[in-house]
Amino acid sequence: MLSSYWHCEKRDKCPGRLTQKADQNPMLTASYNHEPDENKNKQEIFITNLKRQIREDPMPIRKIFRSELINRYTNEPDAVCTLPEFYQIKNSLYRTKNENCPPLPKSIEQVTIEVNRKWRLSLRGEDFTMIDNNSLRYLAFDTLESLKMLCSCEHIFADGTFRSSPKPFTQLYSIHIESSMLNGTIPVIYSLLPNKFKNTYLGWKEQYYASAKDDPISIKALYQQTCALAFIPTSSIDDIWCNITDAFDNLPGVQVFFDYVTDTWVDNDSLYPRKL
Ligand SMILES: [Zn+2]
């Protein structure tokens, strides 16, 4: 029969010991020399519960923390003020979250996204990676549904952030749309970009937003349709790009943009080869 032996956490200063046989309750074999610290025990139980939920539930950590706090408040309102605050334990919670993740790749070339494995599926089990471009490495994440939403919108919002970009990528670039249902914006495409790509990308975006103050709807529609090229079968790109250039031909200064997109993405010897 297996037994467990427990010692007080202050094992050097306190002789308190317990012995526990199999599934029986632990028996005191040597007495403590101090009173139990009830608050500290409650904190430990709180943190242990949080970590268990973090391991089992893909919800954001802050959300789990909040719901557990509310849960505790409902059961035991007085105990809540002795519990740790989020910032005090967040490092430890994030370590728990990441313990089952593979180590971060050291370079962009080492990033591999395996086909049909959980790392590239959305919570609903749909494929969440639409582009994994290899020559100049960048990734884009979206679903068929989010692309449909993107195409049905008149206005889109796009921005990049460096701070939240996961290493080894330099920028997290996202495209958002207005959602009447949520009364706000929702992200429809996330992409992870290496540095250089970002500069060209932002460069042309700013240039064309700036040069088209007179007709913002048209320039946004052009930008949107051009972005959508990335998600169209490579064999149809020529035709669709022709249609786009015809449709937006009247915009001031637009020829420079057409040339840029053609040279960079559309031509057979373009800077970034077509690849989905
Ligand atoms: Zn003790």
Residues whose N, C-alpha, C, O or C-beta is under 5 A from the ligand:
A	BS01	ZN	C8 K10 C14 G16 Y32 N33
